């Protein structure tokens, strides 16, 4: 399908894309670009067979690449675009794996003056507690959703080509606008991560005196799992999408205050209704997973 895939950023996501592409025979060669400080990770990626070769020279990494996927934290996107701009190939397909799309589009616009028609923004809805190339695996995206957010002038042939690429990896591909993506992901991913970080931070400070974690049940483990996510990546995501996240935090504070008042007033019926509604809403979510 592609002669040479260049992955920029060989962590969990970039490494898993490379592994999946290799497993499905989607490219003849896989190379990676990274900075000097990331040499140990790049060498590990090659030793593990994730990539065939790596470069710290962006020009060499991009040479003859007909598919380029940027899998770095969204805060670094503008810097990456600046690096690759002198070597931009109008015949190649460029994409990314960023968790916010508005910031990626803004970064491309800042560097190129517009979003190149052969750059197709995308976001695989997948992750794991561990990060790094050693945590990557070819099945990470199987039966997971992949969102593509094309712009009005995105090349339709390249959009189709990227769609097929992700489908062959095993993803269920959806297409939506940049704005809709950021609104939806703020609610379903970004806010839950912030809540997990906040709760574990709160209990972590209490645990220093009261052995709270020692007696934590399975529910705490399930809820707090995403607090193990990479802090650097999530710092970038939250700052990039804060205009969508902050209103949700405010709404959540209102919801907590409402529950607090119901508890203070011993409003058992209203509490029961609140919990029941939430349980039913979650069941509707689970039902969508079977669709």
SVG drawing of the C-alpha trace seen along z (x, -y; Angstrom):
<svg xmlns="http://www.w3.org/2000/svg" viewBox="-38 -32 60 41">
<polyline fill="none" stroke="black" stroke-width="0.4" points="0.0,0.0 2.9,-2.3 6.6,-2.1 8.0,-3.9 6.2,-4.9 8.0,-7.5 6.8,-7.7 7.7,-10.8 7.5,-9.9 8.0,-6.2 6.2,-5.9 3.2,-3.8 1.0,-5.2 3.7,-5.6 5.3,-2.3 1.9,-0.5 1.1,-2.1 4.4,-0.8 3.9,2.7 0.3,2.8 1.3,1.6 4.1,4.2 1.8,7.0 -0.7,6.2 1.9,5.7 0.8,2.1 4.3,0.8 7.6,2.1 9.8,0.1 9.3,-1.7 11.6,-4.4 11.4,-6.8 12.6,-10.3 13.7,-11.5 16.0,-14.0 19.4,-13.2 18.0,-13.0 15.6,-10.2 18.4,-8.0 17.9,-5.3 14.3,-5.0 15.0,-4.9 17.6,-2.2 15.2,-0.2 12.6,-0.5 15.0,0.9 16.1,3.7 12.5,4.7 11.8,4.7 9.3,1.9 11.2,-0.1 13.8,0.8 15.9,-2.3 15.9,-5.6 17.3,-9.1 18.0,-12.2 18.2,-14.1 14.6,-14.9 15.6,-15.2 16.9,-11.7 13.9,-10.3 11.5,-11.8 13.4,-10.9 11.1,-8.8 8.5,-8.5 5.0,-8.3 3.2,-8.1 4.3,-10.3 2.5,-10.0 3.2,-12.4 2.7,-10.7 4.2,-13.2 2.4,-15.2 0.1,-17.8 2.1,-20.6 5.1,-19.8 3.1,-19.9 4.0,-23.3 7.7,-22.6 7.3,-19.3 5.6,-21.1 8.4,-23.7 11.0,-20.8 9.3,-19.0 8.2,-22.1 11.4,-22.4 11.0,-18.7 7.2,-18.7 6.3,-16.3 3.0,-17.2 2.7,-13.5 3.0,-12.0 0.2,-11.5 0.7,-13.2 -1.3,-12.5 -1.1,-12.6 -2.4,-10.8 -3.1,-13.8 -5.8,-13.8 -6.9,-17.3 -7.5,-18.4 -8.1,-22.2 -4.6,-22.8 -3.1,-20.6 -4.9,-22.5 -3.9,-25.8 -0.2,-24.6 -0.3,-23.6 -1.9,-26.9 0.7,-28.9 3.6,-27.2 2.1,-26.8 -0.4,-29.6 -3.0,-27.0 -3.5,-23.3 -1.9,-21.4 -4.4,-19.4 -2.3,-16.2 -2.4,-16.5 -5.3,-14.5 -5.8,-14.9 -6.7,-11.8 -7.0,-10.5 -6.9,-6.8 -9.0,-6.4 -6.7,-3.9 -4.1,-3.9 -2.7,-2.0 -1.4,-2.5 2.2,-2.1 3.9,-4.4 7.0,-4.1 7.9,-1.9 8.3,1.2 4.6,1.0 3.6,0.8 1.8,3.7 0.2,4.5 -3.3,5.1 -3.6,1.7 -6.1,0.3 -8.0,3.5 -11.8,2.9 -11.0,-0.7 -12.4,-3.8 -10.4,-6.1 -11.6,-9.6 -10.6,-11.4 -11.2,-15.2 -10.8,-16.3 -11.1,-20.0 -13.0,-21.3 -10.1,-21.1 -8.6,-17.9 -7.6,-15.7 -10.5,-13.1 -8.3,-10.4 -5.8,-10.7 -8.7,-10.7 -9.9,-7.4 -6.4,-6.0 -5.9,-6.9 -9.3,-5.4 -8.3,-2.1 -5.0,-2.1 -6.7,-2.4 -9.4,0.1 -6.8,2.7 -5.1,2.1 -8.4,3.1 -9.9,-0.3 -13.5,-1.4 -13.2,-4.7 -15.5,-7.7 -15.3,-11.1 -16.3,-14.3 -15.4,-18.0 -12.4,-19.3 -14.7,-21.3 -17.0,-18.4 -14.1,-16.1 -12.7,-18.4 -16.1,-18.9 -16.8,-15.1 -13.3,-14.1 -13.3,-16.8 -16.3,-15.1 -15.4,-11.5 -11.7,-11.5 -10.1,-14.7 -12.4,-15.5 -12.3,-11.8 -8.5,-12.0 -8.5,-15.2 -11.0,-13.7 -8.8,-10.7 -5.6,-12.8 -7.5,-15.0 -8.9,-12.1 -5.7,-10.1 -3.8,-13.3 -6.3,-14.0 -6.1,-10.4 -2.4,-10.2 -1.9,-13.1 -4.2,-11.5 -2.5,-8.1 0.7,-9.6 -1.0,-9.6 -3.9,-7.1 -3.0,-4.0 -5.9,-4.7 -4.4,-2.9 -3.8,0.2 -7.5,0.7 -8.6,-0.5 -11.1,1.8 -11.4,2.8 -13.6,-0.2 -10.8,-2.5 -8.4,-0.6 -10.8,-0.7 -11.6,-4.4 -8.0,-5.5 -6.4,-3.4 -6.2,-6.4 -4.2,-8.4 -1.3,-6.2 -1.3,-8.0 1.7,-10.0 1.7,-13.4 3.5,-15.2 1.1,-14.0 -1.9,-14.9 -0.5,-18.3 -0.4,-19.1 -3.9,-17.8 -5.5,-19.7 -3.8,-23.0 -4.6,-22.5 -8.3,-21.9 -8.9,-24.0 -11.7,-26.0 -13.8,-22.8 -12.6,-21.3 -13.1,-24.3 -16.9,-24.6 -17.2,-20.8 -15.2,-21.2 -17.6,-24.0 -20.6,-21.8 -19.1,-18.9 -18.6,-21.1 -22.3,-22.1 -23.2,-18.4 -21.0,-17.6 -22.5,-20.5 -26.0,-19.2 -25.1,-15.8 -23.4,-17.3 -26.6,-19.2 -28.7,-16.1 -26.5,-14.2 -26.6,-17.1 -30.4,-17.2 -30.8,-13.4 -32.7,-13.5 -32.5,-9.7 -35.1,-9.6 -33.4,-12.2 -30.0,-10.5 -31.4,-7.2 -32.9,-8.8 -29.5,-10.5 -27.6,-7.2 -30.2,-5.3 -30.1,-7.8 -26.3,-7.5 -26.4,-3.7 -29.0,-3.7 -26.9,-6.3 -23.8,-4.1 -25.8,-1.1 -26.8,-3.1 -23.1,-3.7 -22.3,0.0 -25.1,0.9 -23.4,-1.4 -20.3,0.7 -22.3,3.7 -23.6,1.8"/>
</svg>
